């Protein structure tokens, strides 16, 4: 897919499902200085260990051909590029892979201070996209490139410890049909029918579920909550990219 087609598809992407809480992905200007750092390594598999961030597909869900439909859709809507993993310590500025205009970031951090992942433009300008902004140790998967106002060329890492980050295309996200659970931030491809689902969060921070499709902006419902939560969310028909922002464990399943 050429870059113009990718940009056109990405600009059509919008909020689609349910957002629970505010401030999951906050754009901002990082004032800490950037230093070159980090070493590039061969790409690792995108999913983090199963005990940390599993997405459990419904065993009664669609067949494999439907799963591939969601992945093919993600490639067409958000583009393709070769995944790459970087390791480093302290602050760093990472050039994005060739052709990368949207995708998922799987990151780990061992520092005690600020940990931030911010997308930067060709002149290091803020793009309006900050997938991660937290303090202390972190492990999770977030989405980037679906709501920024400018094209990204670099990923800025702010950390006072050791870290690793995998930059992968959107199609590398796991597929979910109707049931999922995990701990912390997760991204998956929704491949189910429009339905109401039960959602639960057992952490003390923000809990957000946000969906992105190729359709014009359409928010099905918004619920604001912080801390433990049990309620109903409404997901539209697939395919879509679903980003979960959570501090603790969470589950999504049939009513």
Backbone as JSON, one array per atom type, in Angstrom:
{
  "sequence": "XXXXXXXXXXXXXXXXXXXXXXXXXXXXXXXXXXXXXXXXXXXXXXXXXXXXXXXXXXXXXXXXXXXXXXXXXXXXXXXXXXXXXXXXXXXXXXXXXXXXXXXXXXXXXXXXXXXXXXXXXXXXXXXXXXXXXXXXXXXXXXXXXXXXXXXXXXXXXXXXXXXXXXXXXXXXXXXXXXXXXXXXXXXXXXXXXXXXXXXXXXXXXXXXXXXXXXXXXXXXXXXXXXXXXXXXXXXXXXXXXXXXXXXXXXXXXXX",
  "N": [[0.85, -1.18, 0.0], [0.58, 2.24, -0.84], [1.99, 5.31, 0.58], [0.2, 7.46, 0.51], [-2.3, 6.23, 0.42], [-2.3, 4.92, 2.86], [-2.18, 7.11, 4.63], [-4.63, 8.27, 4.01], [-6.45, 6.31, 4.83], [-5.77, 6.19, 7.54], [-6.47, 8.73, 8.49], [-9.13, 8.55, 8.4], [-9.7, 7.02, 10.48], [-11.26, 6.52, 13.66], [-12.62, 7.16, 16.97], [-14.41, 4.42, 18.27], [-15.58, 2.39, 19.87], [-16.1, 1.9, 23.22], [-15.14, 4.24, 25.65], [-13.57, 4.22, 28.67], [-12.81, 6.16, 31.25], [-10.52, 8.95, 31.35], [-7.76, 10.43, 29.73], [-6.02, 8.44, 28.9], [-4.24, 8.31, 26.71], [-2.24, 10.79, 26.53], [-1.37, 13.72, 24.93], [1.62, 15.6, 24.88], [4.31, 17.91, 25.65], [7.53, 16.89, 26.08], [9.91, 17.9, 28.32], [12.33, 17.03, 29.1], [15.73, 16.52, 28.22], [16.84, 14.96, 25.18], [18.83, 12.18, 24.52], [21.01, 10.41, 22.4], [20.61, 6.96, 22.24], [20.29, 3.45, 23.09], [20.08, 0.26, 21.56], [19.69, -1.42, 18.51], [17.99, -4.44, 17.88], [17.24, -7.77, 16.71], [13.84, -8.3, 15.78], [11.52, -9.23, 18.27], [8.97, -11.64, 19.18], [5.75, -10.15, 19.24], [3.69, -10.43, 21.37], [3.59, -10.15, 24.94], [4.76, -12.11, 27.77], [2.5, -14.79, 28.54], [1.45, -14.84, 31.11], [1.44, -12.23, 31.8], [0.09, -10.49, 30.0], [-2.29, -11.65, 28.6], [-4.41, -12.36, 25.79], [-7.34, -13.91, 25.39], [-8.82, -15.86, 23.09], [-12.19, -16.53, 22.11], [-13.17, -19.84, 22.25], [-15.34, -20.72, 20.83], [-15.58, -18.98, 18.8], [-15.26, -17.24, 15.56], [-13.98, -18.92, 12.59], [-10.6, -19.69, 11.47], [-10.27, -18.34, 9.05], [-11.74, -16.01, 9.37], [-10.25, -14.73, 11.31], [-7.98, -14.13, 9.84], [-9.14, -12.28, 8.14], [-9.44, -9.99, 9.76], [-6.78, -9.36, 10.24], [-5.82, -8.91, 7.65], [-7.38, -6.71, 7.03], [-6.3, -4.86, 8.87], [-3.71, -4.56, 7.87], [-4.27, -3.35, 5.41], [-5.58, -1.02, 6.22], [-3.83, 0.33, 7.97], [-1.25, -0.02, 7.1], [1.96, -1.67, 6.36], [5.05, -2.86, 7.74], [8.4, -3.85, 8.64], [8.76, -5.33, 11.77], [10.62, -4.2, 14.63], [12.92, -4.43, 17.36], [14.14, -2.55, 20.08], [16.67, -2.03, 22.54], [17.71, -0.42, 25.52], [19.15, 2.03, 27.81], [18.22, 4.64, 29.88], [17.53, 7.9, 28.4], [16.45, 8.13, 24.95], [16.36, 8.4, 21.35], [14.59, 7.11, 18.79], [14.6, 6.12, 15.46], [11.81, 5.57, 13.41], [10.76, 2.48, 11.81], [11.16, 2.0, 8.26], [8.44, 3.07, 6.34], [6.62, 2.93, 8.42], [3.7, 4.12, 9.78], [1.66, 3.85, 11.52], [0.83, 1.76, 14.28], [1.67, -0.74, 16.77], [3.12, -0.58, 20.04], [5.17, -2.44, 22.09], [6.3, -2.38, 25.25], [8.82, -2.39, 27.86], [9.94, -1.4, 31.05], [12.33, -0.66, 33.58], [12.92, 1.35, 35.31], [12.68, 3.78, 38.05], [11.7, 6.32, 37.91], [10.21, 8.8, 35.75], [8.62, 7.42, 32.89], [8.24, 7.58, 29.53], [6.82, 7.37, 26.3], [6.93, 8.97, 23.34], [5.7, 10.14, 20.27], [7.49, 11.68, 17.66], [7.9, 14.2, 15.13], [9.53, 14.7, 11.86], [11.2, 16.91, 12.35], [11.51, 16.68, 15.01], [9.25, 17.64, 16.2], [6.27, 17.78, 18.24], [3.79, 15.37, 17.71], [1.31, 15.03, 18.71], [0.81, 12.62, 19.87], [1.18, 10.42, 22.39], [1.88, 7.51, 23.45], [2.6, 6.26, 25.9], [2.77, 7.32, 29.24], [3.97, 7.38, 32.27], [5.01, 6.41, 35.61], [7.76, 4.74, 37.03], [8.21, 1.13, 37.02], [7.17, -0.58, 34.06], [5.1, -2.45, 31.84], [3.65, -3.31, 28.87], [1.34, -3.01, 26.06], [0.68, -0.67, 23.56], [-1.14, 1.57, 21.33], [-0.33, 3.48, 18.4], [-0.36, 6.32, 16.15], [-2.99, 6.55, 15.26], [-4.47, 8.72, 15.98], [-3.02, 11.02, 15.83], [-1.91, 14.33, 14.86], [0.04, 14.89, 13.06], [2.56, 13.47, 10.93], [4.63, 10.89, 12.21], [8.12, 10.43, 12.8], [10.02, 9.64, 14.55], [10.55, 7.86, 17.65], [10.47, 8.9, 20.87], [12.12, 8.13, 23.84], [11.84, 8.36, 27.27], [13.45, 7.66, 30.18], [14.74, 6.42, 33.3], [15.95, 4.08, 33.65], [16.6, 0.66, 32.6], [15.28, -0.43, 29.46], [13.06, -1.79, 26.95], [11.67, -1.84, 23.68], [9.32, -2.8, 21.28], [8.52, -2.11, 18.01], [5.86, -2.53, 16.01], [3.73, -3.53, 13.22], [0.17, -2.75, 12.93], [-1.26, -5.03, 12.32], [0.0, -7.02, 13.7], [-1.1, -7.22, 16.18], [-2.95, -9.12, 18.59], [-5.82, -11.23, 17.97], [-9.21, -10.9, 18.89], [-12.31, -12.42, 19.6], [-14.65, -12.51, 21.25], [-14.08, -12.65, 23.95], [-11.77, -11.61, 26.4], [-8.83, -11.07, 28.44], [-6.49, -9.56, 30.7], [-3.51, -7.93, 32.0], [-2.86, -4.69, 32.65], [-1.89, -2.41, 29.95], [-3.09, -3.16, 26.68], [-3.39, -4.18, 23.26], [-5.61, -5.2, 20.74], [-7.08, -6.9, 17.89], [-10.38, -6.55, 17.08], [-12.72, -8.96, 16.23], [-15.41, -9.63, 16.1], [-19.06, -9.74, 16.28], [-21.35, -6.92, 16.54], [-22.08, -6.14, 19.86], [-23.12, -6.24, 23.34], [-20.97, -6.31, 26.12], [-19.72, -7.63, 29.2], [-17.56, -5.86, 31.36], [-14.7, -5.67, 33.45], [-12.56, -4.22, 35.87], [-9.76, -4.35, 37.96], [-7.91, -2.67, 39.04], [-6.45, 0.36, 40.52], [-6.2, 2.66, 39.06], [-6.78, 4.58, 35.99], [-9.14, 3.18, 33.69], [-9.6, 2.24, 30.46], [-11.25, 1.6, 27.39], [-10.88, 1.71, 24.06], [-11.89, 2.06, 20.69], [-10.91, 1.81, 17.24], [-11.68, 2.36, 13.86], [-12.08, 2.26, 10.25], [-14.21, 3.83, 9.74], [-16.04, 6.99, 9.83], [-15.69, 9.22, 12.69], [-17.29, 7.84, 15.45], [-18.71, 7.53, 18.4], [-19.83, 5.07, 20.42], [-20.55, 4.85, 23.11], [-19.76, 6.44, 26.22], [-18.1, 6.07, 29.22], [-16.95, 7.25, 32.25], [-14.46, 6.39, 34.48], [-12.53, 5.53, 37.37], [-10.35, 3.38, 39.02], [-11.47, 0.3, 40.64], [-13.85, -1.41, 38.62], [-16.99, -2.46, 37.33], [-19.07, -3.21, 34.72], [-21.03, -2.54, 31.73], [-20.06, -2.66, 28.35], [-20.25, -1.52, 24.96], [-19.6, -2.89, 21.95], [-18.93, -2.27, 18.54], [-19.56, -3.74, 15.25], [-17.05, -5.86, 13.81], [-14.28, -5.27, 11.46], [-11.94, -3.94, 13.9], [-9.57, -1.92, 15.72], [-8.74, -2.38, 19.04], [-7.91, -0.7, 21.92], [-6.8, -1.18, 25.13], [-6.47, 0.43, 28.14], [-5.11, 0.11, 31.25], [-4.48, -0.23, 34.77], [-4.45, -2.37, 36.52], [-5.52, -5.82, 36.61], [-7.87, -6.98, 34.14], [-11.01, -7.85, 32.58], [-12.99, -8.89, 29.79], [-16.05, -9.97, 28.6], [-18.8, -12.13, 27.48], [-22.23, -11.29, 28.24]],
  "CA": [[0.0, 0.0, 0.0], [1.4, 3.43, -0.86], [1.85, 6.14, 1.78], [-1.0, 8.29, 0.42], [-3.45, 5.41, 0.8], [-2.23, 4.7, 4.3], [-2.57, 8.35, 5.3], [-6.06, 8.48, 3.83], [-7.15, 5.38, 5.71], [-5.54, 6.51, 8.93], [-7.19, 9.93, 8.86], [-10.53, 8.2, 8.55], [-9.87, 6.24, 11.71], [-11.88, 7.32, 14.71], [-13.08, 6.46, 18.15], [-15.44, 3.54, 17.75], [-16.31, 1.56, 20.83], [-16.39, 2.53, 24.5], [-13.98, 4.76, 26.35], [-13.8, 4.26, 30.1], [-11.78, 7.01, 31.85], [-9.98, 10.02, 30.54], [-6.32, 10.64, 29.9], [-5.24, 7.23, 28.64], [-3.14, 8.65, 25.82], [-2.21, 12.24, 26.65], [-0.32, 14.35, 24.15], [2.27, 16.65, 25.64], [5.68, 18.22, 25.28], [8.49, 16.41, 27.05], [10.94, 18.91, 28.47], [13.6, 16.39, 29.41], [16.58, 16.46, 27.05], [16.94, 13.68, 24.5], [20.18, 11.77, 24.17], [21.01, 9.23, 21.55], [20.87, 5.77, 23.04], [19.53, 2.28, 22.69], [20.67, -0.56, 20.52], [18.69, -2.14, 17.73], [18.16, -5.88, 17.87], [16.25, -8.44, 15.88], [12.5, -8.19, 16.33], [11.03, -10.32, 19.08], [7.52, -11.79, 19.04], [5.06, -9.02, 19.85], [2.99, -10.63, 22.64], [4.38, -10.31, 26.15], [4.47, -13.42, 28.34], [1.07, -15.05, 28.74], [1.04, -14.55, 32.48], [1.43, -10.79, 32.0], [-0.85, -9.74, 29.17], [-2.89, -12.57, 27.64], [-5.71, -12.15, 25.16], [-7.86, -15.26, 25.22], [-9.87, -15.9, 22.07], [-13.34, -17.38, 22.39], [-13.03, -21.1, 21.5], [-16.5, -20.9, 19.97], [-15.62, -17.84, 17.9], [-15.15, -17.49, 14.12], [-12.91, -19.79, 12.14], [-9.33, -19.03, 11.2], [-10.4, -17.45, 7.91], [-12.22, -14.73, 9.88], [-9.11, -14.1, 11.96], [-7.15, -13.54, 8.8], [-9.83, -11.11, 7.62], [-9.11, -8.85, 10.62], [-5.38, -9.02, 10.04], [-5.7, -8.32, 6.32], [-7.95, -5.37, 7.15], [-5.35, -4.01, 9.58], [-2.62, -4.25, 6.94], [-4.76, -2.43, 4.4], [-5.99, 0.25, 6.82], [-2.77, 1.02, 8.7], [0.04, -0.22, 6.46], [2.85, -2.75, 6.77], [6.49, -2.62, 7.82], [9.07, -4.89, 9.41], [8.86, -5.04, 13.2], [11.98, -4.1, 15.14], [13.01, -4.28, 18.81], [15.28, -1.78, 20.57], [16.97, -2.12, 23.96], [18.55, 0.69, 25.92], [19.12, 2.5, 29.19], [18.14, 6.09, 29.87], [16.8, 8.55, 27.31], [16.85, 7.73, 23.6], [15.55, 8.83, 20.23], [14.61, 5.98, 17.87], [13.98, 6.36, 14.16], [10.81, 4.55, 13.12], [11.07, 1.66, 10.63], [10.72, 2.54, 6.98], [7.05, 2.79, 6.01], [5.78, 2.87, 9.61], [2.87, 5.3, 10.0], [0.75, 3.51, 12.61], [1.12, 0.4, 14.73], [1.62, -1.02, 18.2], [4.38, -0.55, 20.77], [5.22, -3.28, 23.27], [7.43, -1.8, 25.99], [9.13, -2.77, 29.23], [10.81, -0.41, 31.69], [12.69, -1.06, 34.94], [13.29, 2.52, 36.08], [11.81, 4.23, 39.13], [11.19, 7.66, 37.62], [9.3, 8.96, 34.62], [8.79, 6.61, 31.68], [7.34, 8.14, 28.52], [7.04, 7.1, 24.88], [6.3, 10.07, 22.62], [5.98, 10.18, 18.84], [8.02, 12.96, 17.21], [7.95, 14.37, 13.69], [10.87, 14.76, 11.24], [11.98, 17.97, 13.0], [11.33, 16.4, 16.44], [8.08, 18.33, 16.71], [5.25, 16.93, 18.85], [2.75, 14.97, 16.76], [0.03, 14.88, 19.39], [0.64, 11.19, 20.15], [2.05, 9.95, 23.47], [1.29, 6.23, 23.83], [2.85, 5.88, 27.29], [3.23, 8.34, 30.16], [3.76, 6.79, 33.58], [6.15, 6.48, 36.51], [8.18, 3.46, 37.56], [8.26, -0.04, 36.14], [6.05, -0.65, 33.12], [5.09, -3.48, 30.8], [2.36, -3.28, 28.21], [1.26, -2.76, 24.61], [-0.15, 0.49, 23.26], [-1.33, 1.87, 19.92], [0.12, 4.81, 17.99], [-0.6, 6.67, 14.75], [-4.41, 6.54, 14.88], [-5.14, 9.95, 16.39], [-2.1, 12.15, 15.84], [-2.2, 15.38, 13.89], [1.17, 15.02, 12.15], [3.26, 12.21, 10.73], [5.74, 10.64, 13.13], [9.35, 9.9, 12.22], [10.86, 9.14, 15.63], [9.97, 7.53, 18.94], [11.3, 9.42, 21.96], [12.03, 7.36, 25.07], [12.31, 9.0, 28.49], [13.54, 6.63, 31.21], [15.94, 6.46, 34.13], [16.36, 2.69, 33.85], [16.71, -0.17, 31.4], [14.01, -0.55, 28.77], [13.01, -2.38, 25.61], [10.43, -1.49, 22.98], [9.12, -3.39, 19.96], [7.66, -1.33, 17.13], [5.3, -3.53, 15.1], [2.53, -3.06, 12.5], [-1.09, -2.99, 13.61], [-1.71, -6.4, 12.05], [0.65, -7.94, 14.63], [-1.89, -7.32, 17.4], [-3.72, -10.35, 18.72], [-7.22, -11.18, 17.54], [-10.19, -11.26, 19.91], [-13.63, -12.63, 19.04], [-15.7, -12.11, 22.19], [-13.62, -12.74, 25.32], [-10.36, -11.29, 26.59], [-8.43, -10.58, 29.74], [-5.09, -9.19, 30.72], [-3.03, -7.07, 33.06], [-2.26, -3.5, 32.08], [-2.22, -1.97, 28.6], [-3.15, -4.21, 25.67], [-4.01, -3.85, 21.98], [-6.0, -6.38, 19.98], [-7.98, -6.7, 16.76], [-11.72, -7.05, 17.34], [-13.21, -9.72, 15.09], [-16.7, -10.17, 16.49], [-20.25, -8.99, 15.9], [-21.75, -5.87, 17.47], [-22.7, -6.76, 21.03], [-22.82, -5.71, 24.67], [-20.1, -7.21, 26.86], [-19.37, -7.26, 30.56], [-16.17, -5.47, 31.54], [-14.32, -5.5, 34.85], [-11.19, -3.75, 36.1], [-9.45, -4.55, 39.37], [-6.84, -1.77, 39.43], [-6.83, 1.6, 41.18], [-6.02, 3.79, 38.16], [-7.73, 4.7, 34.9], [-9.46, 2.01, 32.87], [-10.16, 2.75, 29.21], [-11.33, 0.74, 26.22], [-11.12, 2.61, 22.93], [-11.84, 1.36, 19.42], [-10.62, 2.59, 16.04], [-11.98, 1.7, 12.59], [-11.95, 3.15, 9.1], [-15.42, 4.64, 9.63], [-15.95, 8.31, 10.46], [-15.76, 9.19, 14.15], [-18.59, 7.44, 15.98], [-18.56, 7.02, 19.75], [-21.04, 4.36, 20.78], [-20.9, 5.2, 24.48], [-18.62, 6.87, 27.02], [-18.23, 5.94, 30.67], [-15.74, 7.7, 32.92], [-14.28, 5.69, 35.75], [-11.19, 5.32, 37.88], [-10.34, 2.37, 40.07], [-12.23, -0.92, 40.34], [-15.03, -1.14, 37.79], [-17.76, -3.54, 36.73], [-20.14, -2.6, 33.96], [-21.31, -3.02, 30.39], [-19.54, -1.89, 27.23], [-20.91, -1.86, 23.69], [-18.65, -2.93, 20.85], [-19.53, -2.33, 17.22], [-19.16, -4.89, 14.45], [-15.64, -5.86, 13.42], [-13.04, -5.28, 12.24], [-11.54, -2.7, 14.57], [-8.46, -2.0, 16.65], [-9.18, -2.07, 20.39], [-6.82, -0.38, 22.85], [-7.18, -1.23, 26.54], [-5.55, 1.08, 29.07], [-5.48, -0.34, 32.58], [-3.41, -0.31, 35.75], [-4.48, -3.71, 37.08], [-6.08, -6.87, 35.76], [-9.17, -6.65, 33.56], [-11.65, -8.9, 31.79], [-14.11, -8.53, 28.92], [-16.68, -11.22, 28.21], [-20.24, -12.1, 27.18], [-23.14, -11.07, 29.36]],
  "C": [[0.88, 1.23, 0.0], [1.08, 4.33, 0.32], [0.61, 7.01, 1.72], [-2.23, 7.51, 0.84], [-3.47, 5.17, 2.29], [-2.67, 5.93, 5.05], [-4.07, 8.57, 5.2], [-6.85, 7.57, 4.75], [-7.01, 5.77, 7.16], [-6.34, 7.73, 9.36], [-8.68, 9.67, 9.0], [-10.79, 7.45, 9.84], [-10.45, 7.11, 12.8], [-12.22, 6.49, 15.91], [-14.32, 5.68, 17.77], [-16.21, 2.82, 18.81], [-16.6, 2.35, 22.08], [-15.11, 3.03, 25.11], [-14.34, 4.88, 27.81], [-12.6, 4.96, 30.7], [-11.24, 7.99, 30.84], [-8.49, 10.08, 30.77], [-5.5, 9.41, 29.64], [-4.04, 7.52, 27.78], [-3.08, 10.17, 25.75], [-1.06, 12.79, 25.84], [0.31, 15.45, 24.97], [3.68, 16.85, 25.18], [6.59, 17.76, 26.39], [9.63, 17.41, 27.14], [12.29, 18.33, 28.82], [14.43, 16.28, 28.14], [16.66, 15.06, 26.49], [18.39, 13.39, 24.2], [20.1, 10.54, 23.32], [21.34, 8.03, 22.4], [20.05, 4.62, 22.54], [20.22, 1.56, 21.56], [19.57, -1.33, 19.82], [19.02, -3.63, 17.74], [17.11, -6.49, 16.96], [14.9, -8.4, 16.58], [12.14, -9.44, 17.12], [9.54, -10.49, 18.82], [6.8, -10.7, 19.82], [4.43, -9.32, 21.19], [3.95, -10.75, 23.81], [4.02, -11.65, 26.76], [3.01, -13.58, 28.72], [0.6, -14.68, 30.13], [0.89, -13.06, 32.72], [0.31, -10.1, 31.24], [-1.56, -10.64, 28.17], [-4.16, -12.01, 27.02], [-6.23, -13.54, 24.81], [-9.01, -15.22, 24.22], [-10.98, -16.85, 22.49], [-13.21, -18.68, 21.6], [-14.2, -21.37, 20.58], [-16.62, -19.79, 18.94], [-15.45, -18.24, 16.45], [-13.97, -18.39, 13.79], [-11.67, -18.98, 11.78], [-9.44, -18.04, 10.05], [-10.89, -16.07, 8.34], [-11.1, -13.99, 10.59], [-8.23, -13.42, 10.92], [-7.81, -12.32, 8.18], [-9.46, -9.87, 8.44], [-7.67, -8.42, 10.4], [-5.14, -8.4, 8.67], [-6.25, -6.91, 6.33], [-6.96, -4.42, 7.81], [-4.18, -3.62, 8.68], [-3.06, -3.2, 5.92], [-5.04, -1.04, 4.99], [-4.82, 1.03, 7.4], [-1.37, 0.78, 8.14], [0.86, -1.35, 7.05], [4.28, -2.26, 6.85], [7.09, -3.74, 8.67], [9.21, -4.46, 10.86], [10.33, -5.02, 13.63], [11.93, -3.89, 16.65], [14.28, -3.52, 19.17], [15.42, -2.0, 22.07], [17.86, -0.93, 24.32], [18.45, 0.97, 27.4], [19.14, 4.02, 29.17], [17.38, 6.61, 28.66], [17.33, 8.12, 25.94], [15.89, 8.32, 22.58], [15.7, 7.76, 19.15], [13.93, 6.36, 16.56], [13.01, 5.22, 13.87], [11.21, 3.74, 11.89], [10.53, 2.29, 9.35], [9.28, 2.11, 6.69], [6.11, 2.76, 7.2], [5.03, 4.18, 9.81], [1.81, 5.08, 11.07], [1.07, 2.09, 13.02], [0.96, 0.25, 16.22], [3.03, -1.0, 18.78], [4.25, -1.48, 21.97], [6.48, -2.9, 24.04], [7.56, -2.4, 27.37], [10.1, -1.74, 29.79], [11.07, -0.83, 33.13], [13.04, 0.13, 35.82], [12.29, 2.86, 37.17], [11.15, 5.57, 38.85], [10.23, 7.67, 36.45], [9.65, 7.99, 33.48], [7.76, 7.09, 30.67], [7.79, 7.7, 27.14], [6.24, 8.14, 24.11], [6.69, 10.02, 21.16], [6.42, 11.59, 18.45], [8.08, 12.99, 15.68], [9.37, 14.46, 13.16], [11.78, 15.81, 11.86], [11.88, 17.86, 14.52], [10.16, 17.16, 17.05], [7.09, 17.31, 17.31], [4.18, 16.62, 17.82], [1.37, 14.91, 17.4], [-0.23, 13.45, 19.81], [1.66, 10.78, 21.21], [1.47, 8.64, 24.01], [1.48, 5.85, 25.29], [3.35, 7.09, 28.06], [2.94, 7.84, 31.56], [5.01, 6.98, 34.42], [6.47, 5.08, 37.02], [8.18, 2.36, 36.53], [7.0, -0.1, 35.28], [6.23, -1.84, 32.2], [3.71, -3.48, 30.18], [2.48, -3.0, 26.73], [0.27, -1.64, 24.36], [-0.2, 0.73, 21.75], [-0.81, 3.26, 19.61], [-0.25, 5.04, 16.53], [-2.05, 6.73, 14.33], [-5.11, 7.84, 15.23], [-4.19, 11.14, 16.43], [-2.43, 13.13, 14.72], [-1.06, 15.59, 12.9], [1.88, 13.68, 12.05], [4.44, 12.08, 11.68], [6.92, 10.06, 12.36], [10.25, 9.26, 13.28], [10.0, 8.76, 16.83], [10.94, 8.01, 20.01], [11.04, 8.59, 23.21], [12.61, 8.19, 26.21], [12.29, 7.95, 29.59], [14.79, 6.86, 32.04], [16.43, 5.05, 34.43], [16.56, 1.97, 32.54], [15.33, -0.35, 30.78], [14.18, -1.34, 27.47], [11.68, -1.99, 24.99], [10.43, -2.15, 21.61], [8.12, -2.54, 19.2], [7.16, -2.28, 16.05], [4.07, -2.97, 14.39], [1.26, -3.43, 13.25], [-1.56, -4.43, 13.45], [-1.06, -7.42, 12.97], [-0.11, -8.09, 15.93], [-2.68, -8.62, 17.41], [-5.17, -10.14, 18.32], [-8.12, -11.64, 18.68], [-11.56, -11.36, 19.26], [-14.74, -12.16, 19.98], [-15.22, -12.05, 23.63], [-12.14, -12.4, 25.4], [-10.08, -10.92, 28.02], [-6.95, -10.27, 29.71], [-4.75, -8.39, 31.95], [-2.34, -5.88, 32.41], [-2.68, -3.25, 30.65], [-2.13, -3.11, 27.6], [-3.78, -3.65, 24.4], [-4.39, -5.14, 21.28], [-6.91, -5.98, 18.83], [-9.32, -7.34, 17.1], [-12.26, -7.71, 16.09], [-14.54, -10.38, 15.43], [-17.84, -9.31, 15.98], [-20.51, -7.88, 16.92], [-22.48, -6.51, 18.65], [-22.35, -5.97, 22.29], [-22.01, -6.75, 25.42], [-19.93, -6.7, 28.29], [-17.89, -6.91, 30.63], [-15.9, -5.27, 33.02], [-12.86, -5.1, 34.93], [-10.92, -3.81, 37.59], [-8.3, -3.67, 39.85], [-7.37, -0.5, 40.08], [-6.69, 2.83, 40.29], [-7.09, 3.84, 37.09], [-7.92, 3.36, 34.18], [-10.15, 2.52, 31.62], [-10.16, 1.67, 28.15], [-11.74, 1.62, 25.06], [-10.98, 1.84, 21.63], [-11.61, 2.3, 18.25], [-10.95, 1.76, 14.8], [-11.71, 2.67, 11.46], [-13.15, 4.07, 8.95], [-15.19, 6.03, 10.2], [-16.12, 8.19, 11.96], [-17.17, 8.87, 14.62], [-18.36, 6.82, 17.35], [-19.87, 6.38, 20.17], [-21.48, 4.72, 22.19], [-19.65, 5.57, 25.24], [-18.96, 6.73, 28.49], [-16.91, 6.35, 31.3], [-15.62, 7.01, 34.26], [-12.8, 5.57, 36.09], [-11.26, 4.33, 39.02], [-11.12, 1.14, 39.67], [-13.52, -0.59, 39.61], [-15.67, -2.44, 37.35], [-18.93, -2.9, 36.0], [-20.27, -3.21, 32.58], [-20.69, -2.09, 29.36], [-20.22, -2.37, 25.96], [-19.88, -1.76, 22.57], [-19.39, -3.03, 19.53], [-19.04, -3.56, 16.46], [-17.72, -4.74, 13.99], [-15.51, -5.53, 11.92], [-12.76, -3.92, 12.87], [-10.3, -2.98, 15.4], [-8.98, -1.57, 18.02], [-7.96, -1.85, 21.27], [-7.37, -0.36, 24.27], [-6.08, -0.54, 27.35], [-6.0, 0.72, 30.48], [-4.25, -0.36, 33.48], [-3.32, -1.72, 36.33], [-5.03, -4.71, 36.1], [-7.47, -6.46, 35.29], [-9.7, -7.84, 32.77], [-12.75, -8.29, 30.94], [-14.73, -9.83, 28.46], [-18.16, -11.08, 27.98], [-21.06, -11.86, 28.44], [-23.82, -12.37, 29.75]]
}
